[in-house]
């Protein structure tokens, strides 16, 4: 828990000043670092979204609603950013909509303190996991881009289960050439099995 709190910043966006204040005081008392905003526009203008953590977001606000902010974050590539929605006007349809677009949970105001604390811990853990996975994907794609076209052709066929001999026949190259490209590609990717290679190619292609 302490490790999570050292790494994360909790953002609260709500136009209800008293709720904003009480929620911030409560979470800070639990040991979290908290930044509060009175509306979504202020949040977008001032917040550094690259700092890990989560967002506690009101649904109905002037200027920009919580749903509109969620949609905008997804469009800007911050779909990994965990959101906890709070609403005094919540209904099942709205909750389903926010969850289907990536929200961690949906709590009705006033949120039960214990449920909110649990939701924050879950959201931060999820956010840190997604950031780690995102970095790994970027690193993998960088390694994949370092391969030559022929190396890419060879490992694609390796992942399909073809033997070195079959790959040579399909690409019309010598067996020794296939072995060389295969060895070089796997070394560059730091991959040691066909199963690992297949999974990596799926990630690079965005299929998982």
Steps between C-alpha positions, in 0.01 A plus 500: 500500500777748597681416177188581299453831681859604432454444127152641445304825486125495551307761300148609596286696254168625641312830493366438852753694710407343834516146364826578322653621826369216719610230252848649473538522880380141541739356241794705629428365848539151351844598370425582137634802310195684363438780250149643462338688210166679486429407138625284213649791304720600794610136533598479131688830515694434820544128553798293389338176388833323474513487882353163609188486715128523435216744443190537719254665266155653541256422220299822478705821486483830310736570203573130449331195651688208647385281210637750248832513685521120500435497124765767442761313706433185297539696175831648617642155578451512877250216506733324745435774758273349773178692570266468798168668424294671771143610435197612693290429193635158410297233330577154367525614138752773588705262713512243221605769252790626714620148580485391135723796414765401755390637838612297800176547694194722545400619847192699597539814711564522780747217451552262787850585634612138521377424147675811369826405671482150351419641155797738512743223596363277224515780241858597584616138487328455164647823364856409599457157342374653174787749489749214546329299224493803272875555545565133424292522181689812386832326570389189309387706199835680502682165491271375222569811290874419517444177303572482129209423265636150442531437874137608540394263221682210665366548854147547365523155342666358812201618703270322255673172586708450186835324526823660381493283190140599420583867552797471264283344231225762547742795485726332244813538713759255629448316829813659647360844412173423678689386809710818498198733470309304763790510746565871442132593540448305820820648647386855418158434652650315799253215443575133566197296390241482222218556753671815628554617141134444407383700802744783419381522140138518617591791730688684223202459268262618774311171515521460877 
